[in-house]
Amino acid sequence: MRFGLPHVEALQGGSYRAWLLTALLCAFMFQLLRSAGRRAFSMASETYASGAHSAAFVTCPNDTVAKDLARGIVQQKLAACVNIVPAVTSVYEWQGAIQEDSEVLLMIKTRSSKVAALADYVRQNHPYEVAEVISLPIEQGNPPYLKWIADTVPE
């Protein structure tokens, strides 16, 4: 029994072309498949302790306050990233009356252990009498992104 590539004479015209096309496609696809496989393995092999990081939310009266708070939060290493979401409408009860205001939302990614310090920073630097600071634990996510949060925000 012999293994290896078939002799050209053993292949008919159509089957030779099919074999050649298959071989060329395999050669071109190898690098793409290898890259995708490495990426999938990397994401699957990283470990994450559920709840080690949190997403916190803060509303601001305008873009200027939002940007100032976001910069300070990141500079103070209280978060790795702050997204500023413009033009949210908040409907809420305040001092016995229903209010409706245009606000800006901060989405803050940090370590769960930093949420108390983050809330203190917001209370000290926010113009509202009662600033919103709420957080939710991150149960799952892209492991390299979660590692970046951990690397950026010290314990």
RAJOMO-V562523 format. One record per helix or strand. SS is the DSSP state (H for helix, E for strand). FROM is the first residue (numbers start at 1). TO is the last residue. If there is no record, write none. Layout:
<<SS & FROM & TO> <SS & FROM & TO>>
This chain:
<<H & 8 & 10> <H & 13 & 45> <E & 53 & 60> <H & 63 & 75> <E & 81 & 94> <E & 97 & 111> <H & 112 & 125> <E & 134 & 137> <H & 143 & 152>>
